[in-house]
Structure formats: C-alpha cells, structure tokens
Amino acid sequence: GRKPTARSLADSCAAFDRTYGTGCFYDPGFWPSSYASRVLPRPGGLGWPAMTAGQERAWSRIDGVGIAP
C-alpha cells in the first residue's frame, strides 16, 4: 500500500462520514508544538549540574544509588 498524506486523509472524511455518521475531526493543517513546549522538564532539567555538590554527597552515601564506576 501507499502511505497516506494529510490531504488524502482529509479527502476521505466524506466517505467515512457517510458510512459511520460521526463527522470528521481531522485537520490537515494541524502541526503539533514541540515536545518541550507541552511537557514540563524534570526537576533540575533546565540547569546544570542537576544536583548541587551537597546533594551529590548526600546521595552518594546511599548504597545502590548512582552510576557504578
């Protein structure tokens, strides 16, 4: 088969509406915003380093936390 285009999907709306009677809600002009504009970053995700030196010392004392050398 062929990959549908935005225009071919919009053009097929009338046929599907006649069959199912639900209307067509497809907008061929829709373009989603960037992921970063829709999802909040993790804590510390906008600044580097993500942890302060004190936080790193506290977390490094917990067994099993961190990246093994």
mmCIF file of the N, C-alpha and C atoms, coordinates in Angstrom:
data_MODEL
# 
_entry.id   MODEL 
# 
loop_
_atom_site.group_PDB 
_atom_site.id 
_atom_site.type_symbol 
_atom_site.label_atom_id 
_atom_site.label_alt_id 
_atom_site.label_comp_id 
_atom_site.label_asym_id 
_atom_site.label_entity_id 
_atom_site.label_seq_id 
_atom_site.pdbx_PDB_ins_code 
_atom_site.Cartn_x 
_atom_site.Cartn_y 
_atom_site.Cartn_z 
_atom_site.occupancy 
_atom_site.B_iso_or_equiv 
_atom_site.pdbx_formal_charge 
_atom_site.auth_seq_id 
_atom_site.auth_comp_id 
_atom_site.auth_asym_id 
_atom_site.auth_atom_id 
_atom_site.pdbx_PDB_model_num 
ATOM 1   N N  . GLY A 1 1  ? 0.802   -1.172 0.000  1.00 0.00 ? 1  GLY A N  1 
ATOM 2   C CA . GLY A 1 1  ? 0.000   0.000  0.000  1.00 0.00 ? 1  GLY A CA 1 
ATOM 3   C C  . GLY A 1 1  ? 0.855   1.249  0.000  1.00 0.00 ? 1  GLY A C  1 
ATOM 4   N N  . ARG A 1 2  ? 0.190   2.345  -0.129 1.00 0.00 ? 2  ARG A N  1 
ATOM 5   C CA . ARG A 1 2  ? 0.871   3.643  -0.111 1.00 0.00 ? 2  ARG A CA 1 
ATOM 6   C C  . ARG A 1 2  ? 0.601   4.349  1.211  1.00 0.00 ? 2  ARG A C  1 
ATOM 7   N N  . LYS A 1 3  ? 1.579   5.084  1.659  1.00 0.00 ? 3  LYS A N  1 
ATOM 8   C CA . LYS A 1 3  ? 1.434   5.870  2.879  1.00 0.00 ? 3  LYS A CA 1 
ATOM 9   C C  . LYS A 1 3  ? 0.467   7.025  2.603  1.00 0.00 ? 3  LYS A C  1 
ATOM 10  N N  . PRO A 1 4  ? -0.551  7.211  3.451  1.00 0.00 ? 4  PRO A N  1 
ATOM 11  C CA . PRO A 1 4  ? -1.497  8.300  3.207  1.00 0.00 ? 4  PRO A CA 1 
ATOM 12  C C  . PRO A 1 4  ? -0.863  9.660  3.486  1.00 0.00 ? 4  PRO A C  1 
ATOM 13  N N  . THR A 1 5  ? -1.315  10.656 2.767  1.00 0.00 ? 5  THR A N  1 
ATOM 14  C CA . THR A 1 5  ? -0.873  12.026 3.009  1.00 0.00 ? 5  THR A CA 1 
ATOM 15  C C  . THR A 1 5  ? -1.947  12.731 3.828  1.00 0.00 ? 5  THR A C  1 
ATOM 16  N N  . ALA A 1 6  ? -1.608  13.891 4.350  1.00 0.00 ? 6  ALA A N  1 
ATOM 17  C CA . ALA A 1 6  ? -2.587  14.664 5.113  1.00 0.00 ? 6  ALA A CA 1 
ATOM 18  C C  . ALA A 1 6  ? -3.787  15.004 4.237  1.00 0.00 ? 6  ALA A C  1 
ATOM 19  N N  . ARG A 1 7  ? -3.528  15.351 2.993  1.00 0.00 ? 7  ARG A N  1 
ATOM 20  C CA . ARG A 1 7  ? -4.613  15.715 2.083  1.00 0.00 ? 7  ARG A CA 1 
ATOM 21  C C  . ARG A 1 7  ? -5.498  14.506 1.763  1.00 0.00 ? 7  ARG A C  1 
ATOM 22  N N  . SER A 1 8  ? -4.897  13.328 1.531  1.00 0.00 ? 8  SER A N  1 
ATOM 23  C CA . SER A 1 8  ? -5.712  12.151 1.197  1.00 0.00 ? 8  SER A CA 1 
ATOM 24  C C  . SER A 1 8  ? -6.579  11.724 2.386  1.00 0.00 ? 8  SER A C  1 
ATOM 25  N N  . LEU A 1 9  ? -6.074  11.901 3.602  1.00 0.00 ? 9  LEU A N  1 
ATOM 26  C CA . LEU A 1 9  ? -6.900  11.602 4.780  1.00 0.00 ? 9  LEU A CA 1 
ATOM 27  C C  . LEU A 1 9  ? -8.086  12.557 4.869  1.00 0.00 ? 9  LEU A C  1 
ATOM 28  N N  . ALA A 1 10 ? -7.816  13.839 4.637  1.00 0.00 ? 10 ALA A N  1 
ATOM 29  C CA . ALA A 1 10 ? -8.896  14.823 4.695  1.00 0.00 ? 10 ALA A CA 1 
ATOM 30  C C  . ALA A 1 10 ? -9.924  14.558 3.599  1.00 0.00 ? 10 ALA A C  1 
ATOM 31  N N  . ASP A 1 11 ? -9.455  14.163 2.417  1.00 0.00 ? 11 ASP A N  1 
ATOM 32  C CA . ASP A 1 11 ? -10.377 13.886 1.313  1.00 0.00 ? 11 ASP A CA 1 
ATOM 33  C C  . ASP A 1 11 ? -11.254 12.666 1.583  1.00 0.00 ? 11 ASP A C  1 
ATOM 34  N N  . SER A 1 12 ? -10.776 11.720 2.373  1.00 0.00 ? 12 SER A N  1 
ATOM 35  C CA . SER A 1 12 ? -11.554 10.507 2.651  1.00 0.00 ? 12 SER A CA 1 
ATOM 36  C C  . SER A 1 12 ? -12.587 10.711 3.761  1.00 0.00 ? 12 SER A C  1 
ATOM 37  N N  . CYS A 1 13 ? -12.580 11.860 4.406  1.00 0.00 ? 13 CYS A N  1 
ATOM 38  C CA . CYS A 1 13 ? -13.510 12.117 5.512  1.00 0.00 ? 13 CYS A CA 1 
ATOM 39  C C  . CYS A 1 13 ? -14.974 11.990 5.090  1.00 0.00 ? 13 CYS A C  1 
ATOM 40  N N  . ALA A 1 14 ? -15.318 12.517 3.924  1.00 0.00 ? 14 ALA A N  1 
ATOM 41  C CA . ALA A 1 14 ? -16.723 12.493 3.496  1.00 0.00 ? 14 ALA A CA 1 
ATOM 42  C C  . ALA A 1 14 ? -17.238 11.062 3.363  1.00 0.00 ? 14 ALA A C  1 
ATOM 43  N N  . ALA A 1 15 ? -16.429 10.179 2.806  1.00 0.00 ? 15 ALA A N  1 
ATOM 44  C CA . ALA A 1 15 ? -16.852 8.782  2.642  1.00 0.00 ? 15 ALA A CA 1 
ATOM 45  C C  . ALA A 1 15 ? -17.037 8.103  3.994  1.00 0.00 ? 15 ALA A C  1 
ATOM 46  N N  . PHE A 1 16 ? -16.142 8.349  4.916  1.00 0.00 ? 16 PHE A N  1 
ATOM 47  C CA . PHE A 1 16 ? -16.271 7.742  6.246  1.00 0.00 ? 16 PHE A CA 1 
ATOM 48  C C  . PHE A 1 16 ? -17.465 8.321  6.998  1.00 0.00 ? 16 PHE A C  1 
ATOM 49  N N  . ASP A 1 17 ? -17.738 9.607  6.797  1.00 0.00 ? 17 ASP A N  1 
ATOM 50  C CA . ASP A 1 17 ? -18.892 10.211 7.456  1.00 0.00 ? 17 ASP A CA 1 
ATOM 51  C C  . ASP A 1 17 ? -20.189 9.597  6.929  1.00 0.00 ? 17 ASP A C  1 
ATOM 52  N N  . ARG A 1 18 ? -20.263 9.327  5.628  1.00 0.00 ? 18 ARG A N  1 
ATOM 53  C CA . ARG A 1 18 ? -21.458 8.676  5.074  1.00 0.00 ? 18 ARG A CA 1 
ATOM 54  C C  . ARG A 1 18 ? -21.631 7.270  5.650  1.00 0.00 ? 18 ARG A C  1 
ATOM 55  N N  . THR A 1 19 ? -20.515 6.580  5.864  1.00 0.00 ? 19 THR A N  1 
ATOM 56  C CA . THR A 1 19 ? -20.572 5.205  6.367  1.00 0.00 ? 19 THR A CA 1 
ATOM 57  C C  . THR A 1 19 ? -20.902 5.158  7.852  1.00 0.00 ? 19 THR A C  1 
ATOM 58  N N  . TYR A 1 20 ? -20.210 5.976  8.642  1.00 0.00 ? 20 TYR A N  1 
ATOM 59  C CA . TYR A 1 20 ? -20.328 5.878  10.104 1.00 0.00 ? 20 TYR A CA 1 
ATOM 60  C C  . TYR A 1 20 ? -21.166 6.987  10.730 1.00 0.00 ? 20 TYR A C  1 
ATOM 61  N N  . GLY A 1 21 ? -21.350 8.104  10.033 1.00 0.00 ? 21 GLY A N  1 
ATOM 62  C CA . GLY A 1 21 ? -22.184 9.190  10.528 1.00 0.00 ? 21 GLY A CA 1 
ATOM 63  C C  . GLY A 1 21 ? -21.653 9.892  11.760 1.00 0.00 ? 21 GLY A C  1 
ATOM 64  N N  . THR A 1 22 ? -20.347 9.896  11.939 1.00 0.00 ? 22 THR A N  1 
ATOM 65  C CA . THR A 1 22 ? -19.772 10.517 13.135 1.00 0.00 ? 22 THR A CA 1 
ATOM 66  C C  . THR A 1 22 ? -19.119 11.859 12.859 1.00 0.00 ? 22 THR A C  1 
ATOM 67  N N  . GLY A 1 23 ? -19.084 12.295 11.631 1.00 0.00 ? 23 GLY A N  1 
ATOM 68  C CA . GLY A 1 23 ? -18.402 13.537 11.297 1.00 0.00 ? 23 GLY A CA 1 
ATOM 69  C C  . GLY A 1 23 ? -16.916 13.287 11.114 1.00 0.00 ? 23 GLY A C  1 
ATOM 70  N N  . CYS A 1 24 ? -16.227 14.318 10.746 1.00 0.00 ? 24 CYS A N  1 
ATOM 71  C CA . CYS A 1 24 ? -14.786 14.197 10.527 1.00 0.00 ? 24 CYS A CA 1 
ATOM 72  C C  . CYS A 1 24 ? -14.077 15.272 11.339 1.00 0.00 ? 24 CYS A C  1 
ATOM 73  N N  . PHE A 1 25 ? -13.152 14.863 12.151 1.00 0.00 ? 25 PHE A N  1 
ATOM 74  C CA . PHE A 1 25 ? -12.461 15.794 13.029 1.00 0.00 ? 25 PHE A CA 1 
ATOM 75  C C  . PHE A 1 25 ? -10.994 15.939 12.660 1.00 0.00 ? 25 PHE A C  1 
ATOM 76  N N  . TYR A 1 26 ? -10.619 15.461 11.489 1.00 0.00 ? 26 TYR A N  1 
ATOM 77  C CA . TYR A 1 26 ? -9.226  15.531 11.059 1.00 0.00 ? 26 TYR A CA 1 
ATOM 78  C C  . TYR A 1 26 ? -8.935  16.915 10.496 1.00 0.00 ? 26 TYR A C  1 
ATOM 79  N N  . ASP A 1 27 ? -7.870  17.536 10.959 1.00 0.00 ? 27 ASP A N  1 
ATOM 80  C CA . ASP A 1 27 ? -7.450  18.850 10.482 1.00 0.00 ? 27 ASP A CA 1 
ATOM 81  C C  . ASP A 1 27 ? -6.121  18.694 9.756  1.00 0.00 ? 27 ASP A C  1 
ATOM 82  N N  . PRO A 1 28 ? -6.098  18.783 8.427  1.00 0.00 ? 28 PRO A N  1 
ATOM 83  C CA . PRO A 1 28 ? -4.845  18.577 7.697  1.00 0.00 ? 28 PRO A CA 1 
ATOM 84  C C  . PRO A 1 28 ? -3.812  19.665 7.968  1.00 0.00 ? 28 PRO A C  1 
ATOM 85  N N  . GLY A 1 29 ? -4.234  20.807 8.496  1.00 0.00 ? 29 GLY A N  1 
ATOM 86  C CA . GLY A 1 29 ? -3.292  21.887 8.783  1.00 0.00 ? 29 GLY A CA 1 
ATOM 87  C C  . GLY A 1 29 ? -2.687  21.822 10.177 1.00 0.00 ? 29 GLY A C  1 
ATOM 88  N N  . PHE A 1 30 ? -3.104  20.841 10.971 1.00 0.00 ? 30 PHE A N  1 
ATOM 89  C CA . PHE A 1 30 ? -2.595  20.746 12.347 1.00 0.00 ? 30 PHE A CA 1 
ATOM 90  C C  . PHE A 1 30 ? -1.128  20.359 12.353 1.00 0.00 ? 30 PHE A C  1 
ATOM 91  N N  . TRP A 1 31 ? -0.362  21.043 13.167 1.00 0.00 ? 31 TRP A N  1 
ATOM 92  C CA . TRP A 1 31 ? 1.049   20.726 13.358 1.00 0.00 ? 31 TRP A CA 1 
ATOM 93  C C  . TRP A 1 31 ? 1.319   20.843 14.852 1.00 0.00 ? 31 TRP A C  1 
ATOM 94  N N  . PRO A 1 32 ? 1.685   19.754 15.532 1.00 0.00 ? 32 PRO A N  1 
ATOM 95  C CA . PRO A 1 32 ? 1.862   19.818 16.983 1.00 0.00 ? 32 PRO A CA 1 
ATOM 96  C C  . PRO A 1 32 ? 3.034   20.710 17.380 1.00 0.00 ? 32 PRO A C  1 
ATOM 97  N N  . SER A 1 33 ? 2.929   21.278 18.562 1.00 0.00 ? 33 SER A N  1 
ATOM 98  C CA . SER A 1 33 ? 4.027   22.076 19.108 1.00 0.00 ? 33 SER A CA 1 
ATOM 99  C C  . SER A 1 33 ? 5.181   21.158 19.466 1.00 0.00 ? 33 SER A C  1 
ATOM 100 N N  . SER A 1 34 ? 6.315   21.763 19.757 1.00 0.00 ? 34 SER A N  1 
ATOM 101 C CA . SER A 1 34 ? 7.469   20.956 20.145 1.00 0.00 ? 34 SER A CA 1 
ATOM 102 C C  . SER A 1 34 ? 7.186   20.249 21.471 1.00 0.00 ? 34 SER A C  1 
ATOM 103 N N  . TYR A 1 35 ? 7.833   19.142 21.681 1.00 0.00 ? 35 TYR A N  1 
ATOM 104 C CA . TYR A 1 35 ? 7.648   18.354 22.896 1.00 0.00 ? 35 TYR A CA 1 
ATOM 105 C C  . TYR A 1 35 ? 7.954   19.198 24.135 1.00 0.00 ? 35 TYR A C  1 
ATOM 106 N N  . ALA A 1 36 ? 9.019   19.978 24.073 1.00 0.00 ? 36 ALA A N  1 
ATOM 107 C CA . ALA A 1 36 ? 9.435   20.777 25.227 1.00 0.00 ? 36 ALA A CA 1 
ATOM 108 C C  . ALA A 1 36 ? 8.396   21.833 25.597 1.00 0.00 ? 36 ALA A C  1 
ATOM 109 N N  . SER A 1 37 ? 7.585   22.271 24.648 1.00 0.00 ? 37 SER A N  1 
ATOM 110 C CA . SER A 1 37 ? 6.575   23.280 24.964 1.00 0.00 ? 37 SER A CA 1 
ATOM 111 C C  . SER A 1 37 ? 5.322   22.659 25.583 1.00 0.00 ? 37 SER A C  1 
ATOM 112 N N  . ARG A 1 38 ? 5.180   21.327 25.499 1.00 0.00 ? 38 ARG A N  1 
ATOM 113 C CA . ARG A 1 38 ? 3.984   20.657 26.015 1.00 0.00 ? 38 ARG A CA 1 
ATOM 114 C C  . ARG A 1 38 ? 4.232   19.876 27.292 1.00 0.00 ? 38 ARG A C  1 
ATOM 115 N N  . VAL A 1 39 ? 5.486   19.565 27.616 1.00 0.00 ? 39 VAL A N  1 
ATOM 116 C CA . VAL A 1 39 ? 5.813   18.721 28.760 1.00 0.00 ? 39 VAL A CA 1 
ATOM 117 C C  . VAL A 1 39 ? 6.802   19.466 29.649 1.00 0.00 ? 39 VAL A C  1 
ATOM 118 N N  . LEU A 1 40 ? 6.501   19.508 30.928 1.00 0.00 ? 40 LEU A N  1 
ATOM 119 C CA . LEU A 1 40 ? 7.407   20.181 31.860 1.00 0.00 ? 40 LEU A CA 1 
ATOM 120 C C  . LEU A 1 40 ? 8.661   19.344 32.062 1.00 0.00 ? 40 LEU A C  1 
ATOM 121 N N  . PRO A 1 41 ? 9.815   20.001 32.210 1.00 0.00 ? 41 PRO A N  1 
ATOM 122 C CA . PRO A 1 41 ? 11.053  19.244 32.412 1.00 0.00 ? 41 PRO A CA 1 
ATOM 123 C C  . PRO A 1 41 ? 11.100  18.623 33.800 1.00 0.00 ? 41 PRO A C  1 
ATOM 124 N N  . ARG A 1 42 ? 11.949  17.640 33.945 1.00 0.00 ? 42 ARG A N  1 
ATOM 125 C CA . ARG A 1 42 ? 12.178  17.052 35.263 1.00 0.00 ? 42 ARG A CA 1 
ATOM 126 C C  . ARG A 1 42 ? 12.836  18.088 36.162 1.00 0.00 ? 42 ARG A C  1 
ATOM 127 N N  . PRO A 1 43 ? 12.712  17.926 37.487 1.00 0.00 ? 43 PRO A N  1 
ATOM 128 C CA . PRO A 1 43 ? 13.387  18.863 38.387 1.00 0.00 ? 43 PRO A CA 1 
ATOM 129 C C  . PRO A 1 43 ? 14.880  18.893 38.085 1.00 0.00 ? 43 PRO A C  1 
ATOM 130 N N  . GLY A 1 44 ? 15.416  20.082 37.961 1.00 0.00 ? 44 GLY A N  1 
ATOM 131 C CA . GLY A 1 44 ? 16.832  20.226 37.645 1.00 0.00 ? 44 GLY A CA 1 
ATOM 132 C C  . GLY A 1 44 ? 17.131  20.092 36.172 1.00 0.00 ? 44 GLY A C  1 
ATOM 133 N N  . GLY A 1 45 ? 16.113  19.873 35.358 1.00 0.00 ? 45 GLY A N  1 
ATOM 134 C CA . GLY A 1 45 ? 16.331  19.634 33.943 1.00 0.00 ? 45 GLY A CA 1 
ATOM 135 C C  . GLY A 1 45 ? 16.711  20.859 33.140 1.00 0.00 ? 45 GLY A C  1 
ATOM 136 N N  . LEU A 1 46 ? 16.494  22.039 33.682 1.00 0.00 ? 46 LEU A N  1 
ATOM 137 C CA . LEU A 1 46 ? 16.821  23.253 32.944 1.00 0.00 ? 46 LEU A CA 1 
ATOM 138 C C  . LEU A 1 46 ? 18.159  23.846 33.348 1.00 0.00 ? 46 LEU A C  1 
ATOM 139 N N  . GLY A 1 47 ? 18.741  23.342 34.393 1.00 0.00 ? 47 GLY A N  1 
ATOM 140 C CA . GLY A 1 47 ? 20.026  23.867 34.846 1.00 0.00 ? 47 GLY A CA 1 
ATOM 141 C C  . GLY A 1 47 ? 21.043  22.763 34.980 1.00 0.00 ? 47 GLY A C  1 
ATOM 142 N N  . TRP A 1 48 ? 22.289  23.110 34.899 1.00 0.00 ? 48 TRP A N  1 
ATOM 143 C CA . TRP A 1 48 ? 23.345  22.123 35.036 1.00 0.00 ? 48 TRP A CA 1 
ATOM 144 C C  . TRP A 1 48 ? 24.370  22.656 36.007 1.00 0.00 ? 48 TRP A C  1 
ATOM 145 N N  . PRO A 1 49 ? 24.868  21.890 36.919 1.00 0.00 ? 49 PRO A N  1 
ATOM 146 C CA . PRO A 1 49 ? 24.545  20.489 37.162 1.00 0.00 ? 49 PRO A CA 1 
ATOM 147 C C  . PRO A 1 49 ? 23.170  20.347 37.803 1.00 0.00 ? 49 PRO A C  1 
ATOM 148 N N  . ALA A 1 50 ? 22.585  19.182 37.632 1.00 0.00 ? 50 ALA A N  1 
ATOM 149 C CA . ALA A 1 50 ? 21.238  18.938 38.146 1.00 0.00 ? 50 ALA A CA 1 
ATOM 150 C C  . ALA A 1 50 ? 21.225  18.877 39.665 1.00 0.00 ? 50 ALA A C  1 
ATOM 151 N N  . MET A 1 51 ? 22.351  18.509 40.272 1.00 0.00 ? 51 MET A N  1 
ATOM 152 C CA . MET A 1 51 ? 22.470  18.450 41.733 1.00 0.00 ? 51 MET A CA 1 
ATOM 153 C C  . MET A 1 51 ? 23.562  19.408 42.188 1.00 0.00 ? 51 MET A C  1 
ATOM 154 N N  . THR A 1 52 ? 23.368  19.907 43.385 1.00 0.00 ? 52 THR A N  1 
ATOM 155 C CA . THR A 1 52 ? 24.445  20.679 43.991 1.00 0.00 ? 52 THR A CA 1 
ATOM 156 C C  . THR A 1 52 ? 25.483  19.704 44.523 1.00 0.00 ? 52 THR A C  1 
ATOM 157 N N  . ALA A 1 53 ? 26.636  20.215 44.891 1.00 0.00 ? 53 ALA A N  1 
ATOM 158 C CA . ALA A 1 53 ? 27.682  19.350 45.440 1.00 0.00 ? 53 ALA A CA 1 
ATOM 159 C C  . ALA A 1 53 ? 27.202  18.686 46.730 1.00 0.00 ? 53 ALA A C  1 
ATOM 160 N N  . GLY A 1 54 ? 26.450  19.421 47.555 1.00 0.00 ? 54 GLY A N  1 
ATOM 161 C CA . GLY A 1 54 ? 25.928  18.853 48.795 1.00 0.00 ? 54 GLY A CA 1 
ATOM 162 C C  . GLY A 1 54 ? 24.930  17.736 48.543 1.00 0.00 ? 54 GLY A C  1 
ATOM 163 N N  . GLN A 1 55 ? 24.069  17.916 47.560 1.00 0.00 ? 55 GLN A N  1 
ATOM 164 C CA . GLN A 1 55 ? 23.111  16.866 47.217 1.00 0.00 ? 55 GLN A CA 1 
ATOM 165 C C  . GLN A 1 55 ? 23.839  15.623 46.710 1.00 0.00 ? 55 GLN A C  1 
ATOM 166 N N  . GLU A 1 56 ? 24.866  15.822 45.913 1.00 0.00 ? 56 GLU A N  1 
ATOM 167 C CA . GLU A 1 56 ? 25.620  14.684 45.383 1.00 0.00 ? 56 GLU A CA 1 
ATOM 168 C C  . GLU A 1 56 ? 26.278  13.910 46.509 1.00 0.00 ? 56 GLU A C  1 
ATOM 169 N N  . ARG A 1 57 ? 26.858  14.609 47.494 1.00 0.00 ? 57 ARG A N  1 
ATOM 170 C CA . ARG A 1 57 ? 27.487  13.930 48.635 1.00 0.00 ? 57 ARG A CA 1 
ATOM 171 C C  . ARG A 1 57 ? 26.456  13.131 49.415 1.00 0.00 ? 57 ARG A C  1 
ATOM 172 N N  . ALA A 1 58 ? 25.280  13.721 49.646 1.00 0.00 ? 58 ALA A N  1 
ATOM 173 C CA . ALA A 1 58 ? 24.237  13.026 50.407 1.00 0.00 ? 58 ALA A CA 1 
ATOM 174 C C  . ALA A 1 58 ? 23.749  11.781 49.664 1.00 0.00 ? 58 ALA A C  1 
ATOM 175 N N  . TRP A 1 59 ? 23.506  11.890 48.382 1.00 0.00 ? 59 TRP A N  1 
ATOM 176 C CA . TRP A 1 59 ? 23.017  10.752 47.600 1.00 0.00 ? 59 TRP A CA 1 
ATOM 177 C C  . TRP A 1 59 ? 24.086  9.689  47.410 1.00 0.00 ? 59 TRP A C  1 
ATOM 178 N N  . SER A 1 60 ? 25.341  10.086 47.334 1.00 0.00 ? 60 SER A N  1 
ATOM 179 C CA . SER A 1 60 ? 26.402  9.102  47.086 1.00 0.00 ? 60 SER A CA 1 
ATOM 180 C C  . SER A 1 60 ? 26.616  8.182  48.285 1.00 0.00 ? 60 SER A C  1 
ATOM 181 N N  . ARG A 1 61 ? 26.107  8.560  49.457 1.00 0.00 ? 61 ARG A N  1 
ATOM 182 C CA . ARG A 1 61 ? 26.244  7.715  50.645 1.00 0.00 ? 61 ARG A CA 1 
ATOM 183 C C  . ARG A 1 61 ? 25.198  6.601  50.685 1.00 0.00 ? 61 ARG A C  1 
ATOM 184 N N  . ILE A 1 62 ? 24.196  6.663  49.842 1.00 0.00 ? 62 ILE A N  1 
ATOM 185 C CA . ILE A 1 62 ? 23.131  5.659  49.823 1.00 0.00 ? 62 ILE A CA 1 
ATOM 186 C C  . ILE A 1 62 ? 23.569  4.518  48.915 1.00 0.00 ? 62 ILE A C  1 
ATOM 187 N N  . ASP A 1 63 ? 23.628  3.322  49.477 1.00 0.00 ? 63 ASP A N  1 
ATOM 188 C CA . ASP A 1 63 ? 24.085  2.165  48.714 1.00 0.00 ? 63 ASP A CA 1 
ATOM 189 C C  . ASP A 1 63 ? 23.122  1.856  47.569 1.00 0.00 ? 63 ASP A C  1 
ATOM 190 N N  . GLY A 1 64 ? 23.663  1.612  46.398 1.00 0.00 ? 64 GLY A N  1 
ATOM 191 C CA . GLY A 1 64 ? 22.854  1.261  45.241 1.00 0.00 ? 64 GLY A CA 1 
ATOM 192 C C  . GLY A 1 64 ? 22.350  2.441  44.442 1.00 0.00 ? 64 GLY A C  1 
ATOM 193 N N  . VAL A 1 65 ? 22.691  3.665  44.844 1.00 0.00 ? 65 VAL A N  1 
ATOM 194 C CA . VAL A 1 65 ? 22.258  4.855  44.120 1.00 0.00 ? 65 VAL A CA 1 
ATOM 195 C C  . VAL A 1 65 ? 23.448  5.418  43.366 1.00 0.00 ? 65 VAL A C  1 
ATOM 196 N N  . GLY A 1 66 ? 23.246  5.757  42.113 1.00 0.00 ? 66 GLY A N  1 
ATOM 197 C CA . GLY A 1 66 ? 24.304  6.365  41.321 1.00 0.00 ? 66 GLY A CA 1 
ATOM 198 C C  . GLY A 1 66 ? 24.773  5.455  40.211 1.00 0.00 ? 66 GLY A C  1 
ATOM 199 N N  . ILE A 1 67 ? 25.859  5.855  39.597 1.00 0.00 ? 67 ILE A N  1 
ATOM 200 C CA . ILE A 1 67 ? 26.429  5.109  38.481 1.00 0.00 ? 67 ILE A CA 1 
ATOM 201 C C  . ILE A 1 67 ? 27.685  4.414  38.970 1.00 0.00 ? 67 ILE A C  1 
ATOM 202 N N  . ALA A 1 68 ? 27.739  3.113  38.784 1.00 0.00 ? 68 ALA A N  1 
ATOM 203 C CA . ALA A 1 68 ? 28.904  2.342  39.230 1.00 0.00 ? 68 ALA A CA 1 
ATOM 204 C C  . ALA A 1 68 ? 30.120  2.720  38.391 1.00 0.00 ? 68 ALA A C  1 
ATOM 205 N N  . PRO A 1 69 ? 31.279  2.839  39.048 1.00 0.00 ? 69 PRO A N  1 
ATOM 206 C CA . PRO A 1 69 ? 32.498  3.184  38.287 1.00 0.00 ? 69 PRO A CA 1 
ATOM 207 C C  . PRO A 1 69 ? 32.955  2.046  37.405 1.00 0.00 ? 69 PRO A C  1 
# 
